[in-house]
């Protein structure tokens, strides 16, 4: 963060951050990473007490953050998290494959003119007369390593962006030993054809409106595993040819039976029926839920939608800073997770994410700013990570109970415990 080249790449203009000021470039990045549900002024006051410097106003912070680009956090994630995590090749795989879940999620954004112009709005209605309007949303898409808990690539786009288009952009950060996991929004021939052309393995769930073979299998017809040659619909043939995608693709359709008796049909490039048995695909596709859990961390644990600014650039900053923070947390807690999981307990233990994110937030200055000895900081963090671990109950099935609106309101207003 203190590197001059890094600063020069991610400031709006060359004249910015050339003089010595209280809110210099690297300190600003850390303050954005310390995003909190508290007011910005309270966060600044805590910084003042920690560094023993003159007071800093909320408006000074707002003006200073307008001088930096959100791309700083994208580079931090790629160079300080992704490259470090995979640099030595020592990371978790499934049968030699890196498991990458791609998924999108709507993000509720501030209703300001600048944000609306950048991201757009979506109409909504409750079904009752007079209960309709528009809300400002962005569409986030993240390619997430579900085994190593790393956001390999992410993008925040407009409200009406197409998830498949965003997913295609993630492929620049993939390699041939990756397995792409996607839900029912992604089985378009263009997406499957692009994956095939780039020699990327995939497992994608099919909807009832997707490929004809999948529709028949969802009705219970045919074998549970079938190798089929796909061709594009005649209405899409011109587009496929313009994109120079293959007009025939050999894929495998796999049908999985859920505990409820319902069928789930997956289209995959894993054609070897001995190495990848039909019964294995239930476990493989279940790993995709790591992406769902990731959005739960972003939105619930880290309060992503409680943005710290009202401009489009501040929204981008908060989003990419949060993605970087989750990767940093995964790397810092990896050894402690391994230590906890090796204990002989009824259920495997893991680091409590509420504890880890709070610890990293409070130690952010020591980790990223002060010249504190690294081993000393890591030792302090590890002691905190070991407090109040949670259990991982893999096969636990908890029936869903519909909560009343009064119960939910009570939880969010009174009983919910914030960690960040």
PLY file of the C-alpha trace (Angstrom):
ply
format ascii 1.0
element vertex 420
property float x
property float y
property float z
element edge 419
property int vertex1
property int vertex2
end_header
0.00 0.00 0.00
2.93 2.37 0.59
4.47 1.66 -2.82
4.72 4.81 -4.99
3.94 2.91 -8.19
0.79 1.47 -6.64
-0.30 4.92 -5.50
0.35 6.45 -8.93
-1.74 3.78 -10.67
-4.76 4.30 -8.48
-5.10 8.03 -7.87
-7.46 10.12 -9.98
-4.86 12.74 -10.94
-1.08 13.09 -10.66
-1.36 16.11 -8.36
-3.22 14.17 -5.67
-1.38 12.80 -2.60
1.84 14.66 -3.42
1.94 16.62 -0.15
2.16 15.19 3.36
-1.33 15.13 4.87
-3.06 13.35 7.73
-5.23 11.37 5.31
-2.61 10.06 2.93
-3.15 7.36 0.31
-2.45 4.15 2.25
-4.31 5.35 5.35
-7.37 6.10 3.23
-7.39 2.56 1.86
-7.28 1.13 5.38
-10.12 3.37 6.54
-12.28 2.13 3.65
-11.37 -1.45 4.58
-12.47 -0.72 8.14
-16.01 -0.10 6.88
-18.33 -0.24 9.86
-22.01 0.12 10.75
-20.91 3.03 12.93
-20.85 6.57 11.54
-17.73 7.53 9.63
-16.93 10.25 12.17
-16.76 7.68 14.98
-14.38 5.54 12.91
-12.22 8.62 12.27
-12.24 9.49 15.97
-10.96 6.01 16.81
-8.17 6.49 14.26
-7.25 9.84 15.80
-6.91 8.24 19.25
-4.89 5.33 17.85
-2.42 7.46 15.87
-2.48 10.47 18.23
-3.06 12.94 15.40
-5.18 16.07 14.99
-8.94 15.63 14.44
-10.20 14.64 10.97
-13.71 15.55 9.85
-16.17 13.41 7.96
-16.14 15.88 5.05
-12.33 15.71 4.85
-12.53 11.93 4.51
-15.25 12.21 1.83
-13.18 14.67 -0.22
-10.03 12.57 0.13
-11.63 9.27 -0.93
-12.88 10.98 -4.11
-9.24 11.22 -5.20
-8.59 7.46 -5.32
-9.81 4.75 -7.70
-11.57 1.57 -6.64
-9.12 -0.33 -8.85
-6.67 -0.19 -5.94
-8.68 -2.88 -4.13
-8.93 -5.01 -7.28
-5.13 -5.02 -7.59
-4.74 -5.71 -3.88
-7.01 -8.75 -4.19
-5.18 -10.09 -7.23
-1.62 -9.52 -5.99
-1.92 -9.81 -2.20
-4.54 -12.59 -2.03
-5.05 -14.56 -5.26
-1.40 -14.68 -6.37
-0.19 -15.49 -2.85
-2.82 -18.18 -2.26
-2.08 -20.07 -5.48
1.57 -19.10 -5.94
3.11 -22.19 -4.33
0.46 -24.62 -5.59
-0.38 -25.65 -2.03
-4.16 -25.22 -1.94
-7.25 -27.43 -1.69
-8.49 -29.26 -4.80
-11.09 -31.88 -5.70
-9.55 -34.70 -7.75
-6.89 -32.28 -8.95
-9.36 -29.54 -9.90
-9.74 -26.08 -8.41
-13.46 -25.68 -7.63
-14.77 -22.28 -8.75
-18.39 -21.29 -8.22
-19.75 -18.46 -10.36
-22.88 -16.75 -9.12
-24.56 -13.37 -9.25
-26.58 -11.43 -6.69
-28.50 -8.17 -6.66
-26.99 -5.52 -4.37
-29.22 -2.77 -2.99
-27.52 0.60 -3.55
-28.01 4.16 -2.26
-30.80 6.10 -4.01
-28.70 9.06 -5.15
-28.57 10.66 -8.58
-24.95 9.66 -9.25
-25.54 6.01 -8.28
-28.79 5.79 -10.28
-27.06 7.17 -13.38
-24.28 4.58 -13.02
-26.27 1.45 -12.13
-29.93 2.06 -12.98
-33.07 0.96 -11.16
-35.46 -2.00 -11.08
-39.22 -1.69 -10.74
-40.89 -3.51 -7.88
-44.41 -4.13 -6.64
-45.90 -5.86 -3.62
-49.01 -6.82 -5.56
-51.15 -4.27 -3.75
-52.44 -1.08 -5.32
-50.14 1.83 -4.64
-47.32 -0.42 -3.40
-44.93 -0.12 -6.31
-41.91 1.90 -7.26
-38.24 1.64 -8.25
-35.16 0.70 -6.26
-31.52 1.22 -7.14
-29.64 -2.04 -7.59
-26.36 -3.31 -8.93
-25.62 -6.87 -10.05
-22.57 -8.42 -8.41
-20.89 -11.44 -9.95
-18.12 -13.30 -8.14
-16.02 -16.29 -9.18
-15.39 -17.89 -5.79
-13.04 -20.73 -4.86
-15.42 -22.73 -2.68
-12.71 -24.89 -1.08
-10.16 -22.18 -0.32
-12.69 -19.37 0.27
-11.10 -16.89 -2.13
-12.91 -14.45 -4.42
-10.76 -15.04 -7.50
-12.50 -12.36 -9.58
-15.47 -10.08 -9.00
-17.42 -7.37 -10.77
-20.21 -4.98 -9.81
-22.32 -4.08 -12.84
-25.60 -2.41 -13.72
-28.95 -3.53 -12.36
-30.07 -5.11 -15.65
-26.78 -6.77 -16.59
-26.93 -10.39 -17.84
-25.29 -12.88 -15.49
-23.85 -14.94 -18.37
-22.10 -11.87 -19.82
-20.49 -11.16 -16.45
-19.52 -14.82 -16.05
-17.74 -14.80 -19.41
-15.54 -11.97 -18.12
-14.40 -14.15 -15.20
-12.96 -16.76 -17.55
-9.83 -14.64 -18.11
-8.86 -15.60 -14.55
-9.31 -19.36 -15.03
-7.04 -22.16 -16.21
-7.39 -25.68 -17.57
-7.36 -27.41 -14.16
-10.44 -25.48 -12.98
-13.99 -26.78 -12.59
-16.67 -24.09 -13.02
-19.83 -24.60 -10.95
-22.99 -22.67 -11.90
-26.70 -22.70 -11.10
-29.77 -22.69 -13.37
-29.20 -19.15 -14.71
-26.16 -20.17 -16.75
-26.84 -23.16 -19.10
-26.88 -21.05 -22.30
-25.27 -22.57 -25.39
-23.05 -19.47 -25.75
-21.66 -19.96 -22.24
-21.18 -23.72 -22.61
-19.62 -23.20 -26.05
-17.16 -20.62 -24.70
-16.15 -22.96 -21.86
-15.64 -25.77 -24.36
-13.57 -23.55 -26.68
-11.34 -22.46 -23.79
-11.02 -26.05 -22.53
-12.57 -25.29 -19.15
-14.38 -28.00 -17.20
-17.86 -27.19 -15.93
-20.86 -28.49 -14.00
-24.03 -26.45 -14.55
-27.50 -27.14 -13.25
-30.20 -27.20 -15.94
-33.60 -25.57 -15.59
-36.85 -26.91 -16.99
-36.51 -24.40 -19.83
-32.97 -25.35 -20.90
-31.71 -28.13 -23.19
-34.23 -30.65 -24.57
-32.28 -33.58 -23.13
-32.38 -32.02 -19.68
-36.13 -31.46 -19.88
-36.70 -35.16 -20.60
-34.41 -36.25 -17.78
-36.21 -33.94 -15.34
-39.37 -35.91 -16.17
-37.57 -39.13 -15.18
-36.98 -40.39 -18.72
-33.77 -42.08 -19.91
-30.58 -43.01 -18.08
-29.09 -41.09 -15.16
-25.92 -40.43 -17.17
-26.01 -39.65 -20.88
-23.36 -38.36 -23.30
-25.00 -36.08 -25.87
-23.92 -33.84 -28.74
-25.39 -30.35 -28.37
-26.12 -28.00 -31.27
-27.31 -24.38 -31.04
-30.91 -23.41 -31.71
-31.36 -22.13 -35.27
-32.24 -18.67 -33.94
-28.82 -18.47 -32.23
-26.74 -20.01 -35.01
-25.72 -16.68 -36.55
-24.51 -15.36 -33.18
-22.56 -18.57 -32.47
-20.81 -18.33 -35.85
-19.96 -14.65 -35.32
-18.39 -15.55 -31.99
-16.51 -18.43 -33.69
-17.84 -20.93 -31.18
-18.18 -24.67 -31.96
-21.48 -25.65 -33.58
-21.32 -29.07 -31.91
-20.37 -29.80 -28.31
-20.11 -33.21 -26.68
-21.33 -32.99 -23.10
-22.65 -35.27 -20.41
-26.01 -34.94 -18.69
-26.22 -36.32 -15.16
-29.42 -36.79 -13.17
-29.23 -36.66 -9.38
-32.08 -37.60 -7.05
-32.50 -35.35 -4.01
-33.72 -36.43 -0.57
-37.13 -34.98 -1.44
-37.41 -37.32 -4.44
-37.02 -34.43 -6.89
-34.61 -34.63 -9.81
-31.69 -32.35 -10.47
-30.08 -32.46 -13.93
-26.53 -31.23 -14.51
-24.69 -30.63 -17.78
-20.96 -31.21 -17.53
-17.73 -31.58 -19.48
-16.57 -34.39 -17.16
-17.18 -37.25 -19.59
-15.13 -39.95 -17.81
-17.82 -42.03 -16.08
-15.27 -44.06 -14.12
-13.34 -41.11 -12.68
-16.49 -39.01 -12.14
-19.27 -41.40 -11.19
-22.90 -40.36 -11.40
-23.27 -40.47 -7.61
-20.28 -38.10 -7.22
-22.15 -35.21 -8.81
-24.43 -34.68 -5.85
-21.36 -33.81 -3.76
-19.75 -31.83 -6.57
-22.74 -29.59 -7.19
-23.39 -29.18 -3.47
-20.01 -27.42 -3.25
-21.57 -24.58 -5.26
-23.42 -23.55 -2.12
-20.15 -22.05 -0.98
-20.94 -19.18 -3.37
-24.30 -18.66 -1.69
-22.59 -18.60 1.69
-20.10 -16.07 0.35
-22.85 -13.59 -0.50
-24.28 -14.16 2.98
-20.92 -13.07 4.42
-20.76 -10.01 2.15
-24.30 -8.84 2.81
-25.03 -10.00 6.35
-21.76 -10.45 8.22
-19.97 -7.49 6.59
-23.04 -5.31 5.90
-22.02 -4.60 2.31
-25.32 -2.84 1.51
-24.72 -0.35 4.33
-22.48 1.75 2.08
-20.18 4.42 3.49
-20.70 6.88 0.63
-23.36 8.10 -1.76
-21.38 8.31 -5.01
-20.89 5.58 -7.59
-17.14 5.54 -6.91
-17.65 5.06 -3.17
-20.00 2.14 -3.93
-17.31 0.53 -6.08
-14.72 1.16 -3.36
-16.83 -0.49 -0.66
-17.66 -3.49 -2.85
-14.13 -4.31 -4.00
-12.67 -3.52 -0.56
-15.08 -6.03 0.99
-14.12 -8.72 -1.54
-10.44 -8.12 -0.76
-11.14 -8.25 2.98
-12.81 -11.67 2.71
-9.77 -13.06 0.89
-7.41 -11.56 3.47
-9.47 -13.16 6.25
-9.37 -16.56 4.51
-5.58 -16.44 4.25
-5.04 -15.26 7.83
-7.35 -17.90 9.33
-6.22 -20.85 7.16
-3.65 -22.19 9.65
-5.99 -21.72 12.60
-8.80 -23.52 10.73
-6.47 -26.42 10.09
-5.42 -26.46 13.75
-9.05 -26.50 14.94
-10.19 -29.16 12.45
-7.44 -31.53 13.63
-8.88 -31.61 17.17
-10.72 -34.77 18.17
-14.23 -33.42 18.68
-17.70 -34.69 17.83
-17.95 -32.19 14.96
-15.06 -30.49 13.13
-14.39 -27.01 14.45
-13.61 -23.87 12.50
-12.87 -20.20 13.15
-15.87 -18.10 14.09
-16.12 -15.56 11.25
-17.66 -12.94 13.53
-14.54 -13.17 15.69
-12.05 -13.21 12.80
-13.48 -10.24 10.89
-13.69 -8.18 14.08
-10.11 -9.05 14.98
-8.81 -8.12 11.53
-10.76 -4.85 11.59
-9.26 -3.87 14.94
-5.76 -4.93 13.91
-5.91 -3.50 10.37
-3.45 -0.70 11.13
-0.89 -3.16 12.57
-1.36 -5.59 9.66
-1.30 -3.10 6.77
0.09 0.21 8.03
2.41 0.11 11.03
5.86 -1.46 10.79
4.92 -3.94 13.49
6.76 -7.26 13.38
4.67 -9.66 11.29
5.08 -12.67 13.59
3.91 -10.60 16.55
0.73 -9.47 14.76
-0.05 -12.98 13.48
0.47 -14.45 16.93
-1.95 -11.93 18.42
-4.52 -12.65 15.69
-4.22 -16.41 16.13
-5.02 -16.11 19.85
-8.15 -14.19 18.94
-9.14 -16.61 16.15
-9.06 -19.51 18.61
-11.70 -17.92 20.82
-15.28 -19.20 20.54
-14.84 -21.53 17.52
-17.92 -22.85 15.75
-18.74 -26.42 14.74
-19.10 -27.56 11.13
-22.11 -29.90 10.99
-21.89 -31.09 7.40
-24.93 -33.38 7.26
-27.19 -31.38 9.56
-30.65 -30.71 8.15
-32.62 -27.96 9.86
-36.23 -27.53 8.68
-37.07 -24.02 7.55
-39.56 -22.17 9.72
-41.41 -19.23 8.27
-40.80 -16.21 10.50
-43.37 -13.51 11.04
-42.52 -9.96 10.01
-42.61 -8.94 13.69
-40.05 -11.62 14.56
-37.72 -10.51 11.73
-38.05 -6.85 12.68
-37.23 -7.66 16.28
-34.11 -9.56 15.20
-32.75 -6.87 12.88
-33.50 -3.95 15.21
-32.69 -5.41 18.62
-31.19 -8.86 18.85
-28.72 -8.98 15.95
-25.09 -8.73 17.06
-22.80 -6.77 14.75
-19.19 -7.83 14.34
-17.95 -5.18 11.90
0 1
1 2
2 3
3 4
4 5
5 6
6 7
7 8
8 9
9 10
10 11
11 12
12 13
13 14
14 15
15 16
16 17
17 18
18 19
19 20
20 21
21 22
22 23
23 24
24 25
25 26
26 27
27 28
28 29
29 30
30 31
31 32
32 33
33 34
34 35
35 36
36 37
37 38
38 39
39 40
40 41
41 42
42 43
43 44
44 45
45 46
46 47
47 48
48 49
49 50
50 51
51 52
52 53
53 54
54 55
55 56
56 57
57 58
58 59
59 60
60 61
61 62
62 63
63 64
64 65
65 66
66 67
67 68
68 69
69 70
70 71
71 72
72 73
73 74
74 75
75 76
76 77
77 78
78 79
79 80
80 81
81 82
82 83
83 84
84 85
85 86
86 87
87 88
88 89
89 90
90 91
91 92
92 93
93 94
94 95
95 96
96 97
97 98
98 99
99 100
100 101
101 102
102 103
103 104
104 105
105 106
106 107
107 108
108 109
109 110
110 111
111 112
112 113
113 114
114 115
115 116
116 117
117 118
118 119
119 120
120 121
121 122
122 123
123 124
124 125
125 126
126 127
127 128
128 129
129 130
130 131
131 132
132 133
133 134
134 135
135 136
136 137
137 138
138 139
139 140
140 141
141 142
142 143
143 144
144 145
145 146
146 147
147 148
148 149
149 150
150 151
151 152
152 153
153 154
154 155
155 156
156 157
157 158
158 159
159 160
160 161
161 162
162 163
163 164
164 165
165 166
166 167
167 168
168 169
169 170
170 171
171 172
172 173
173 174
174 175
175 176
176 177
177 178
178 179
179 180
180 181
181 182
182 183
183 184
184 185
185 186
186 187
187 188
188 189
189 190
190 191
191 192
192 193
193 194
194 195
195 196
196 197
197 198
198 199
199 200
200 201
201 202
202 203
203 204
204 205
205 206
206 207
207 208
208 209
209 210
210 211
211 212
212 213
213 214
214 215
215 216
216 217
217 218
218 219
219 220
220 221
221 222
222 223
223 224
224 225
225 226
226 227
227 228
228 229
229 230
230 231
231 232
232 233
233 234
234 235
235 236
236 237
237 238
238 239
239 240
240 241
241 242
242 243
243 244
244 245
245 246
246 247
247 248
248 249
249 250
250 251
251 252
252 253
253 254
254 255
255 256
256 257
257 258
258 259
259 260
260 261
261 262
262 263
263 264
264 265
265 266
266 267
267 268
268 269
269 270
270 271
271 272
272 273
273 274
274 275
275 276
276 277
277 278
278 279
279 280
280 281
281 282
282 283
283 284
284 285
285 286
286 287
287 288
288 289
289 290
290 291
291 292
292 293
293 294
294 295
295 296
296 297
297 298
298 299
299 300
300 301
301 302
302 303
303 304
304 305
305 306
306 307
307 308
308 309
309 310
310 311
311 312
312 313
313 314
314 315
315 316
316 317
317 318
318 319
319 320
320 321
321 322
322 323
323 324
324 325
325 326
326 327
327 328
328 329
329 330
330 331
331 332
332 333
333 334
334 335
335 336
336 337
337 338
338 339
339 340
340 341
341 342
342 343
343 344
344 345
345 346
346 347
347 348
348 349
349 350
350 351
351 352
352 353
353 354
354 355
355 356
356 357
357 358
358 359
359 360
360 361
361 362
362 363
363 364
364 365
365 366
366 367
367 368
368 369
369 370
370 371
371 372
372 373
373 374
374 375
375 376
376 377
377 378
378 379
379 380
380 381
381 382
382 383
383 384
384 385
385 386
386 387
387 388
388 389
389 390
390 391
391 392
392 393
393 394
394 395
395 396
396 397
397 398
398 399
399 400
400 401
401 402
402 403
403 404
404 405
405 406
406 407
407 408
408 409
409 410
410 411
411 412
412 413
413 414
414 415
415 416
416 417
417 418
418 419
